[in-house]
Amino acid sequence: MLRSLYLLSLMVLLLQSCQAPPPDTAPPELETASQGVRILSEAQVIARTSGFSDPERLLPDILFAALQALDNDRLLTPWDDNAHDRFVRALIIDPGNEIALQGLQDIVARYLVLSEQSSRRGIFEQAQAMIERAQFIDATHPGIEKAKAVLQAERDSGDLFFELDEREFANRSNKAQETLADIAEQAKEYGAFFLITAPSDDLARWMFGVMRDAISGYRLRGNIELASRTTVRLRMPSQ
């Protein structure tokens, strides 16, 4: 009798050991993995990746993004979001793509415009940098030599160029006012025309007002332009 009970108990234990553990006894690391990882079937994997097998399907999106970057002057920078890289990617997919080829030429033309603007404002280092970027894209572009000539002519012009402290002028400090008063005196002394550039029309007009008040009774002559840098150029009268 005792032996029969023992055998029965042993069979019950063996049967229990063969059963899968309940869900709440799974090891913690397996529970975490099951919550964070989703296993896709082979059919799902194929369905999700098949759209990227044809690069030409991506071409319109690449060109659209490139044109947007060009319109916003993201020409060669930033490194991960610029027009040049996207036009090059388009040409890898379609080497004869007319939009991409024209886009690269438009980047060069824009750099040359920026170079000439910087030359006229006396920011010669920036003007040279714009020419070098244009050369990087297309060293044979006919406009490059013209931009170099403009830069050299402005350097040799004999005009006075003042690249001003952006922070002082943004704060319209006493130091900024003293600088403008000195520039105004030189404009009066030489009979020079001025060119004021500033990031906002309000700041540019304030600069002109300070210069005008510094030499009350003398009629200053010149122009105001909006630009990212704060500068003043005094264009000397021709001899």
C-alpha atoms as an extended CHARMM CRD file, in Angstrom:
* protein
*
       239  EXT
         1         1  MET       CA              0.0000000000        0.0000000000        0.0000000000  PROA      1               0.0000000000
         2         2  LEU       CA              2.7530000000        2.4570000000        0.9610000000  PROA      2               0.0000000000
         3         3  ARG       CA              4.6980000000        1.5340000000       -2.1770000000  PROA      3               0.0000000000
         4         4  SER       CA              1.6600000000        2.2290000000       -4.3610000000  PROA      4               0.0000000000
         5         5  LEU       CA              1.2420000000        5.7150000000       -2.8340000000  PROA      5               0.0000000000
         6         6  TYR       CA              4.9190000000        6.4480000000       -3.3890000000  PROA      6               0.0000000000
         7         7  LEU       CA              4.7510000000        5.4550000000       -7.0640000000  PROA      7               0.0000000000
         8         8  LEU       CA              1.6250000000        7.5660000000       -7.5490000000  PROA      8               0.0000000000
         9         9  SER       CA              3.2950000000       10.6170000000       -6.0070000000  PROA      9               0.0000000000
        10        10  LEU       CA              6.3720000000       10.1400000000       -8.2050000000  PROA      10              0.0000000000
        11        11  MET       CA              4.2570000000        9.9890000000      -11.3590000000  PROA      11              0.0000000000
        12        12  VAL       CA              2.4740000000       13.2280000000      -10.4170000000  PROA      12              0.0000000000
        13        13  LEU       CA              5.8250000000       15.0220000000       -9.9230000000  PROA      13              0.0000000000
        14        14  LEU       CA              7.1130000000       13.7620000000      -13.2690000000  PROA      14              0.0000000000
        15        15  LEU       CA              4.0130000000       14.9620000000      -15.0850000000  PROA      15              0.0000000000
        16        16  GLN       CA              4.2860000000       18.4290000000      -13.4780000000  PROA      16              0.0000000000
        17        17  SER       CA              7.9350000000       18.7390000000      -14.4780000000  PROA      17              0.0000000000
        18        18  CYS       CA              7.0040000000       18.1360000000      -18.1460000000  PROA      18              0.0000000000
        19        19  GLN       CA              4.5030000000       20.9880000000      -18.2610000000  PROA      19              0.0000000000
        20        20  ALA       CA              5.5810000000       24.4600000000      -19.5330000000  PROA      20              0.0000000000
        21        21  PRO       CA              6.0150000000       27.0250000000      -16.7710000000  PROA      21              0.0000000000
        22        22  PRO       CA              3.2120000000       29.5920000000      -16.4190000000  PROA      22              0.0000000000
        23        23  PRO       CA              3.7510000000       33.0320000000      -18.0500000000  PROA      23              0.0000000000
        24        24  ASP       CA              4.5770000000       34.7540000000      -14.7760000000  PROA      24              0.0000000000
        25        25  THR       CA              7.5750000000       32.4500000000      -14.1820000000  PROA      25              0.0000000000
        26        26  ALA       CA              9.4770000000       33.4330000000      -17.3910000000  PROA      26              0.0000000000
        27        27  PRO       CA             12.9580000000       34.8460000000      -16.7390000000  PROA      27              0.0000000000
        28        28  PRO       CA             12.9450000000       38.7010000000      -16.6000000000  PROA      28              0.0000000000
        29        29  GLU       CA             15.3070000000       39.0600000000      -19.5470000000  PROA      29              0.0000000000
        30        30  LEU       CA             13.0210000000       37.0380000000      -21.7990000000  PROA      30              0.0000000000
        31        31  GLU       CA             10.0280000000       39.1230000000      -20.7760000000  PROA      31              0.0000000000
        32        32  THR       CA             11.8720000000       42.3410000000      -21.7060000000  PROA      32              0.0000000000
        33        33  ALA       CA             12.9190000000       40.9730000000      -25.0690000000  PROA      33              0.0000000000
        34        34  SER       CA              9.4130000000       39.8500000000      -25.9250000000  PROA      34              0.0000000000
        35        35  GLN       CA              8.0750000000       43.3580000000      -25.2200000000  PROA      35              0.0000000000
        36        36  GLY       CA             10.6840000000       45.2190000000      -27.2980000000  PROA      36              0.0000000000
        37        37  VAL       CA             11.2510000000       43.0040000000      -30.3120000000  PROA      37              0.0000000000
        38        38  ARG       CA              8.7420000000       42.1950000000      -33.0160000000  PROA      38              0.0000000000
        39        39  ILE       CA              9.5560000000       39.3040000000      -35.3250000000  PROA      39              0.0000000000
        40        40  LEU       CA              8.4540000000       39.9700000000      -38.9080000000  PROA      40              0.0000000000
        41        41  SER       CA              7.4840000000       37.2050000000      -41.2120000000  PROA      41              0.0000000000
        42        42  GLU       CA              9.4380000000       36.7530000000      -44.4230000000  PROA      42              0.0000000000
        43        43  ALA       CA              6.4940000000       38.1450000000      -46.3890000000  PROA      43              0.0000000000
        44        44  GLN       CA              6.4520000000       41.3200000000      -44.2790000000  PROA      44              0.0000000000
        45        45  VAL       CA             10.1830000000       41.8850000000      -44.7210000000  PROA      45              0.0000000000
        46        46  ILE       CA              9.9170000000       41.5880000000      -48.4940000000  PROA      46              0.0000000000
        47        47  ALA       CA              6.9150000000       43.9120000000      -48.5930000000  PROA      47              0.0000000000
        48        48  ARG       CA              8.7010000000       46.6440000000      -46.6090000000  PROA      48              0.0000000000
        49        49  THR       CA             11.9610000000       46.6460000000      -48.5530000000  PROA      49              0.0000000000
        50        50  SER       CA             10.7840000000       46.0570000000      -52.0940000000  PROA      50              0.0000000000
        51        51  GLY       CA             10.1330000000       49.8020000000      -52.6110000000  PROA      51              0.0000000000
        52        52  PHE       CA             13.8670000000       50.6000000000      -52.3390000000  PROA      52              0.0000000000
        53        53  SER       CA             15.0310000000       48.1240000000      -54.9680000000  PROA      53              0.0000000000
        54        54  ASP       CA             14.5960000000       50.7060000000      -57.7790000000  PROA      54              0.0000000000
        55        55  PRO       CA             16.6730000000       53.8860000000      -57.1640000000  PROA      55              0.0000000000
        56        56  GLU       CA             14.8790000000       55.7100000000      -59.9780000000  PROA      56              0.0000000000
        57        57  ARG       CA             11.7680000000       55.8130000000      -57.8140000000  PROA      57              0.0000000000
        58        58  LEU       CA             13.7240000000       57.9980000000      -55.3660000000  PROA      58              0.0000000000
        59        59  LEU       CA             14.9630000000       60.4200000000      -58.0500000000  PROA      59              0.0000000000
        60        60  PRO       CA             12.0400000000       62.9180000000      -57.9540000000  PROA      60              0.0000000000
        61        61  ASP       CA             12.3120000000       63.2400000000      -54.1620000000  PROA      61              0.0000000000
        62        62  ILE       CA             16.0830000000       63.7890000000      -54.3370000000  PROA      62              0.0000000000
        63        63  LEU       CA             15.7160000000       66.4800000000      -57.0010000000  PROA      63              0.0000000000
        64        64  PHE       CA             12.9280000000       68.2300000000      -55.1030000000  PROA      64              0.0000000000
        65        65  ALA       CA             15.0360000000       68.3340000000      -51.9250000000  PROA      65              0.0000000000
        66        66  ALA       CA             18.0390000000       69.5940000000      -53.9190000000  PROA      66              0.0000000000
        67        67  LEU       CA             16.0480000000       72.4560000000      -55.4380000000  PROA      67              0.0000000000
        68        68  GLN       CA             14.7060000000       73.4230000000      -52.0240000000  PROA      68              0.0000000000
        69        69  ALA       CA             18.2410000000       73.5090000000      -50.6090000000  PROA      69              0.0000000000
        70        70  LEU       CA             19.3810000000       75.6360000000      -53.5500000000  PROA      70              0.0000000000
        71        71  ASP       CA             16.5710000000       78.1410000000      -52.9880000000  PROA      71              0.0000000000
        72        72  ASN       CA             17.5960000000       78.4380000000      -49.3230000000  PROA      72              0.0000000000
        73        73  ASP       CA             21.3270000000       78.9100000000      -50.0760000000  PROA      73              0.0000000000
        74        74  ARG       CA             22.2530000000       75.5420000000      -48.5680000000  PROA      74              0.0000000000
        75        75  LEU       CA             24.7560000000       75.0860000000      -51.3500000000  PROA      75              0.0000000000
        76        76  LEU       CA             27.6770000000       73.0410000000      -49.9690000000  PROA      76              0.0000000000
        77        77  THR       CA             26.6920000000       73.2090000000      -46.3100000000  PROA      77              0.0000000000
        78        78  PRO       CA             25.4790000000       71.8190000000      -43.9820000000  PROA      78              0.0000000000
        79        79  TRP       CA             27.2270000000       68.5650000000      -44.8660000000  PROA      79              0.0000000000
        80        80  ASP       CA             24.0890000000       66.4460000000      -44.4190000000  PROA      80              0.0000000000
        81        81  ASP       CA             21.5560000000       68.7750000000      -46.0570000000  PROA      81              0.0000000000
        82        82  ASN       CA             22.8940000000       70.6650000000      -49.0650000000  PROA      82              0.0000000000
        83        83  ALA       CA             22.0200000000       71.0910000000      -52.7280000000  PROA      83              0.0000000000
        84        84  HSD       CA             25.3540000000       69.9030000000      -54.1390000000  PROA      84              0.0000000000
        85        85  ASP       CA             25.2610000000       66.4580000000      -52.5190000000  PROA      85              0.0000000000
        86        86  ARG       CA             21.6950000000       65.8650000000      -53.6210000000  PROA      86              0.0000000000
        87        87  PHE       CA             22.3390000000       66.8650000000      -57.2380000000  PROA      87              0.0000000000
        88        88  VAL       CA             25.3660000000       64.5280000000      -57.2720000000  PROA      88              0.0000000000
        89        89  ARG       CA             23.2090000000       61.6890000000      -55.8960000000  PROA      89              0.0000000000
        90        90  ALA       CA             20.6970000000       62.3400000000      -58.6580000000  PROA      90              0.0000000000
        91        91  LEU       CA             23.4470000000       62.1080000000      -61.2780000000  PROA      91              0.0000000000
        92        92  ILE       CA             24.6320000000       58.7870000000      -59.8670000000  PROA      92              0.0000000000
        93        93  ILE       CA             21.1470000000       57.4290000000      -60.5300000000  PROA      93              0.0000000000
        94        94  ASP       CA             20.7050000000       59.2530000000      -63.8620000000  PROA      94              0.0000000000
        95        95  PRO       CA             24.0340000000       60.6010000000      -65.2350000000  PROA      95              0.0000000000
        96        96  GLY       CA             22.3600000000       62.7100000000      -67.8970000000  PROA      96              0.0000000000
        97        97  ASN       CA             19.6820000000       64.2860000000      -65.7210000000  PROA      97              0.0000000000
        98        98  GLU       CA             19.2430000000       67.8450000000      -66.9960000000  PROA      98              0.0000000000
        99        99  ILE       CA             17.7860000000       69.2160000000      -63.7530000000  PROA      99              0.0000000000
       100       100  ALA       CA             20.7700000000       67.9790000000      -61.7290000000  PROA      100             0.0000000000
       101       101  LEU       CA             23.3240000000       69.2080000000      -64.2750000000  PROA      101             0.0000000000
       102       102  GLN       CA             21.6890000000       72.6410000000      -64.3670000000  PROA      102             0.0000000000
       103       103  GLY       CA             21.4440000000       72.6350000000      -60.5780000000  PROA      103             0.0000000000
       104       104  LEU       CA             25.2190000000       72.3010000000      -60.2150000000  PROA      104             0.0000000000
       105       105  GLN       CA             25.7020000000       75.2460000000      -62.5700000000  PROA      105             0.0000000000
       106       106  ASP       CA             23.1690000000       77.2650000000      -60.5770000000  PROA      106             0.0000000000
       107       107  ILE       CA             25.1670000000       76.6040000000      -57.4020000000  PROA      107             0.0000000000
       108       108  VAL       CA             28.3150000000       77.9470000000      -59.0760000000  PROA      108             0.0000000000
       109       109  ALA       CA             26.4470000000       81.0240000000      -60.3250000000  PROA      109             0.0000000000
       110       110  ARG       CA             25.0760000000       81.7080000000      -56.8520000000  PROA      110             0.0000000000
       111       111  TYR       CA             28.5290000000       81.4960000000      -55.2720000000  PROA      111             0.0000000000
       112       112  LEU       CA             29.8390000000       83.9820000000      -57.8410000000  PROA      112             0.0000000000
       113       113  VAL       CA             27.0150000000       86.4200000000      -57.0590000000  PROA      113             0.0000000000
       114       114  LEU       CA             27.7870000000       86.1110000000      -53.3370000000  PROA      114             0.0000000000
       115       115  SER       CA             31.4790000000       86.6950000000      -54.0760000000  PROA      115             0.0000000000
       116       116  GLU       CA             30.8160000000       89.9070000000      -55.9680000000  PROA      116             0.0000000000
       117       117  GLN       CA             28.5050000000       91.1610000000      -53.2260000000  PROA      117             0.0000000000
       118       118  SER       CA             31.1700000000       90.5090000000      -50.5940000000  PROA      118             0.0000000000
       119       119  SER       CA             33.8050000000       92.2170000000      -52.7560000000  PROA      119             0.0000000000
       120       120  ARG       CA             31.6510000000       95.3300000000      -53.0860000000  PROA      120             0.0000000000
       121       121  ARG       CA             31.1510000000       95.4480000000      -49.3170000000  PROA      121             0.0000000000
       122       122  GLY       CA             34.8470000000       95.0100000000      -48.6240000000  PROA      122             0.0000000000
       123       123  ILE       CA             34.5650000000       91.5520000000      -47.0690000000  PROA      123             0.0000000000
       124       124  PHE       CA             37.4250000000       90.2790000000      -49.1850000000  PROA      124             0.0000000000
       125       125  GLU       CA             38.1610000000       87.0720000000      -47.2750000000  PROA      125             0.0000000000
       126       126  GLN       CA             34.5570000000       85.9490000000      -47.7080000000  PROA      126             0.0000000000
       127       127  ALA       CA             34.5910000000       86.9170000000      -51.3860000000  PROA      127             0.0000000000
       128       128  GLN       CA             37.6530000000       84.7320000000      -51.9570000000  PROA      128             0.0000000000
       129       129  ALA       CA             36.0170000000       81.8290000000      -50.1040000000  PROA      129             0.0000000000
       130       130  MET       CA             32.9590000000       82.0290000000      -52.3700000000  PROA      130             0.0000000000
       131       131  ILE       CA             35.1880000000       81.8800000000      -55.4640000000  PROA      131             0.0000000000
       132       132  GLU       CA             36.9860000000       78.8150000000      -54.1100000000  PROA      132             0.0000000000
       133       133  ARG       CA             33.6840000000       77.0450000000      -53.5040000000  PROA      133             0.0000000000
       134       134  ALA       CA             32.5830000000       77.7980000000      -57.0560000000  PROA      134             0.0000000000
       135       135  GLN       CA             35.8860000000       76.3850000000      -58.3520000000  PROA      135             0.0000000000
       136       136  PHE       CA             35.4010000000       73.2280000000      -56.2810000000  PROA      136             0.0000000000
       137       137  ILE       CA             32.1940000000       72.5030000000      -58.2040000000  PROA      137             0.0000000000
       138       138  ASP       CA             33.2870000000       73.6320000000      -61.6800000000  PROA      138             0.0000000000
       139       139  ALA       CA             36.7540000000       75.1150000000      -62.1380000000  PROA      139             0.0000000000
       140       140  THR       CA             36.0430000000       75.7770000000      -65.8230000000  PROA      140             0.0000000000
       141       141  HSD       CA             33.0180000000       78.0440000000      -65.2790000000  PROA      141             0.0000000000
       142       142  PRO       CA             33.5520000000       81.2740000000      -67.2820000000  PROA      142             0.0000000000
       143       143  GLY       CA             32.2290000000       83.4820000000      -64.4810000000  PROA      143             0.0000000000
       144       144  ILE       CA             35.0610000000       82.5890000000      -62.1160000000  PROA      144             0.0000000000
       145       145  GLU       CA             37.6380000000       84.8140000000      -63.8140000000  PROA      145             0.0000000000
       146       146  LYS       CA             35.2160000000       87.7420000000      -63.7710000000  PROA      146             0.0000000000
       147       147  ALA       CA             34.6150000000       87.3050000000      -60.0300000000  PROA      147             0.0000000000
       148       148  LYS       CA             38.3810000000       87.2410000000      -59.4320000000  PROA      148             0.0000000000
       149       149  ALA       CA             38.7560000000       90.4590000000      -61.4350000000  PROA      149             0.0000000000
       150       150  VAL       CA             35.9960000000       92.1610000000      -59.4370000000  PROA      150             0.0000000000
       151       151  LEU       CA             37.6460000000       91.1310000000      -56.1700000000  PROA      151             0.0000000000
       152       152  GLN       CA             41.0210000000       92.4680000000      -57.2480000000  PROA      152             0.0000000000
       153       153  ALA       CA             39.5170000000       95.7300000000      -58.5050000000  PROA      153             0.0000000000
       154       154  GLU       CA             37.7660000000       96.3400000000      -55.1810000000  PROA      154             0.0000000000
       155       155  ARG       CA             40.9470000000       95.6000000000      -53.2690000000  PROA      155             0.0000000000
       156       156  ASP       CA             42.7800000000       98.1520000000      -55.4160000000  PROA      156             0.0000000000
       157       157  SER       CA             40.0090000000      100.7590000000      -55.3550000000  PROA      157             0.0000000000
       158       158  GLY       CA             41.4590000000      102.8690000000      -52.5620000000  PROA      158             0.0000000000
       159       159  ASP       CA             38.0580000000      102.9780000000      -50.8450000000  PROA      159             0.0000000000
       160       160  LEU       CA             37.7610000000      102.6550000000      -47.0910000000  PROA      160             0.0000000000
       161       161  PHE       CA             36.0700000000       99.5180000000      -45.7540000000  PROA      161             0.0000000000
       162       162  PHE       CA             34.8880000000       99.0230000000      -42.1740000000  PROA      162             0.0000000000
       163       163  GLU       CA             33.8040000000       95.5810000000      -40.9550000000  PROA      163             0.0000000000
       164       164  LEU       CA             32.0920000000       96.3200000000      -37.6670000000  PROA      164             0.0000000000
       165       165  ASP       CA             31.5810000000       94.5020000000      -34.3550000000  PROA      165             0.0000000000
       166       166  GLU       CA             28.2420000000       92.7230000000      -34.7300000000  PROA      166             0.0000000000
       167       167  ARG       CA             27.5370000000       92.5730000000      -30.9940000000  PROA      167             0.0000000000
       168       168  GLU       CA             28.2970000000       96.2410000000      -30.3610000000  PROA      168             0.0000000000
       169       169  PHE       CA             26.0630000000       97.3090000000      -33.2130000000  PROA      169             0.0000000000
       170       170  ALA       CA             23.2420000000       94.9180000000      -32.2840000000  PROA      170             0.0000000000
       171       171  ASN       CA             23.2780000000       96.5290000000      -28.8310000000  PROA      171             0.0000000000
       172       172  ARG       CA             23.7180000000      100.0320000000      -30.3260000000  PROA      172             0.0000000000
       173       173  SER       CA             26.3770000000      100.6700000000      -27.7430000000  PROA      173             0.0000000000
       174       174  ASN       CA             28.3180000000      103.8760000000      -27.1090000000  PROA      174             0.0000000000
       175       175  LYS       CA             31.3360000000      102.2580000000      -28.7610000000  PROA      175             0.0000000000
       176       176  ALA       CA             29.3050000000      101.6120000000      -31.8990000000  PROA      176             0.0000000000
       177       177  GLN       CA             28.1340000000      105.2290000000      -31.9660000000  PROA      177             0.0000000000
       178       178  GLU       CA             31.7120000000      106.4720000000      -31.5740000000  PROA      178             0.0000000000
       179       179  THR       CA             32.8170000000      104.2760000000      -34.4800000000  PROA      179             0.0000000000
       180       180  LEU       CA             30.0340000000      105.6230000000      -36.6880000000  PROA      180             0.0000000000
       181       181  ALA       CA             30.8590000000      109.2130000000      -35.7620000000  PROA      181             0.0000000000
       182       182  ASP       CA             34.4850000000      108.6390000000      -36.7970000000  PROA      182             0.0000000000
       183       183  ILE       CA             33.3930000000      107.1040000000      -40.1100000000  PROA      183             0.0000000000
       184       184  ALA       CA             31.0960000000      110.0760000000      -40.7280000000  PROA      184             0.0000000000
       185       185  GLU       CA             33.9760000000      112.5060000000      -40.1490000000  PROA      185             0.0000000000
       186       186  GLN       CA             36.0590000000      110.6350000000      -42.7210000000  PROA      186             0.0000000000
       187       187  ALA       CA             33.1590000000      110.7090000000      -45.1830000000  PROA      187             0.0000000000
       188       188  LYS       CA             32.9910000000      114.4890000000      -44.7640000000  PROA      188             0.0000000000
       189       189  GLU       CA             36.7590000000      114.9110000000      -45.0300000000  PROA      189             0.0000000000
       190       190  TYR       CA             37.0740000000      112.9580000000      -48.2770000000  PROA      190             0.0000000000
       191       191  GLY       CA             33.6770000000      113.8270000000      -49.7580000000  PROA      191             0.0000000000
       192       192  ALA       CA             33.0080000000      110.1020000000      -49.9490000000  PROA      192             0.0000000000
       193       193  PHE       CA             29.7850000000      108.2560000000      -50.6300000000  PROA      193             0.0000000000
       194       194  PHE       CA             28.7810000000      105.6650000000      -48.0250000000  PROA      194             0.0000000000
       195       195  LEU       CA             27.3910000000      102.1620000000      -48.3640000000  PROA      195             0.0000000000
       196       196  ILE       CA             25.8700000000      100.8150000000      -45.1430000000  PROA      196             0.0000000000
       197       197  THR       CA             25.0120000000       97.1120000000      -44.8900000000  PROA      197             0.0000000000
       198       198  ALA       CA             23.2180000000       95.6020000000      -41.8940000000  PROA      198             0.0000000000
       199       199  PRO       CA             21.0190000000       92.5790000000      -41.0440000000  PROA      199             0.0000000000
       200       200  SER       CA             17.8850000000       94.7350000000      -40.6560000000  PROA      200             0.0000000000
       201       201  ASP       CA             16.5040000000       97.9310000000      -42.1270000000  PROA      201             0.0000000000
       202       202  ASP       CA             15.9620000000       99.3230000000      -38.6320000000  PROA      202             0.0000000000
       203       203  LEU       CA             19.6250000000       98.8850000000      -37.6830000000  PROA      203             0.0000000000
       204       204  ALA       CA             20.8520000000      100.3060000000      -41.0030000000  PROA      204             0.0000000000
       205       205  ARG       CA             18.7120000000      103.4220000000      -40.5910000000  PROA      205             0.0000000000
       206       206  TRP       CA             19.9160000000      103.8460000000      -37.0110000000  PROA      206             0.0000000000
       207       207  MET       CA             23.5100000000      103.7190000000      -38.2610000000  PROA      207             0.0000000000
       208       208  PHE       CA             22.7770000000      106.3780000000      -40.8590000000  PROA      208             0.0000000000
       209       209  GLY       CA             21.0690000000      108.5620000000      -38.2450000000  PROA      209             0.0000000000
       210       210  VAL       CA             24.0780000000      108.4010000000      -35.9200000000  PROA      210             0.0000000000
       211       211  MET       CA             26.4430000000      109.3060000000      -38.7810000000  PROA      211             0.0000000000
       212       212  ARG       CA             24.2230000000      112.1780000000      -39.8980000000  PROA      212             0.0000000000
       213       213  ASP       CA             23.9090000000      113.6070000000      -36.3890000000  PROA      213             0.0000000000
       214       214  ALA       CA             27.6780000000      113.3560000000      -35.8430000000  PROA      214             0.0000000000
       215       215  ILE       CA             28.3170000000      115.8810000000      -38.6220000000  PROA      215             0.0000000000
       216       216  SER       CA             25.2650000000      118.0930000000      -38.3350000000  PROA      216             0.0000000000
       217       217  GLY       CA             24.9690000000      120.5070000000      -41.2410000000  PROA      217             0.0000000000
       218       218  TYR       CA             26.8270000000      118.2790000000      -43.7060000000  PROA      218             0.0000000000
       219       219  ARG       CA             24.7900000000      116.2940000000      -46.2360000000  PROA      219             0.0000000000
       220       220  LEU       CA             25.8630000000      112.6580000000      -46.2720000000  PROA      220             0.0000000000
       221       221  ARG       CA             25.2640000000      110.7930000000      -49.5190000000  PROA      221             0.0000000000
       222       222  GLY       CA             25.0660000000      107.0580000000      -50.0070000000  PROA      222             0.0000000000
       223       223  ASN       CA             22.9620000000      103.9080000000      -49.8840000000  PROA      223             0.0000000000
       224       224  ILE       CA             21.7040000000      101.2650000000      -47.4660000000  PROA      224             0.0000000000
       225       225  GLU       CA             21.5740000000       97.5080000000      -48.1730000000  PROA      225             0.0000000000
       226       226  LEU       CA             20.4430000000       94.5100000000      -46.1530000000  PROA      226             0.0000000000
       227       227  ALA       CA             23.0750000000       91.8170000000      -45.6110000000  PROA      227             0.0000000000
       228       228  SER       CA             24.1280000000       89.2810000000      -43.0030000000  PROA      228             0.0000000000
       229       229  ARG       CA             27.1990000000       91.3360000000      -42.0180000000  PROA      229             0.0000000000
       230       230  THR       CA             27.3580000000       94.8630000000      -40.6150000000  PROA      230             0.0000000000
       231       231  THR       CA             29.7380000000       97.0000000000      -42.6860000000  PROA      231             0.0000000000
       232       232  VAL       CA             30.3300000000      100.5020000000      -43.9960000000  PROA      232             0.0000000000
       233       233  ARG       CA             32.1510000000      101.3730000000      -47.1890000000  PROA      233             0.0000000000
       234       234  LEU       CA             33.3000000000      104.8750000000      -48.0370000000  PROA      234             0.0000000000
       235       235  ARG       CA             33.6200000000      105.1660000000      -51.7870000000  PROA      235             0.0000000000
       236       236  MET       CA             36.2340000000      107.7530000000      -52.5850000000  PROA      236             0.0000000000
       237       237  PRO       CA             35.4890000000      110.3120000000      -55.3010000000  PROA      237             0.0000000000
       238       238  SER       CA             37.2490000000      109.6460000000      -58.5870000000  PROA      238             0.0000000000
       239       239  GLN       CA             40.2900000000      111.8250000000      -59.2290000000  PROA      239             0.0000000000
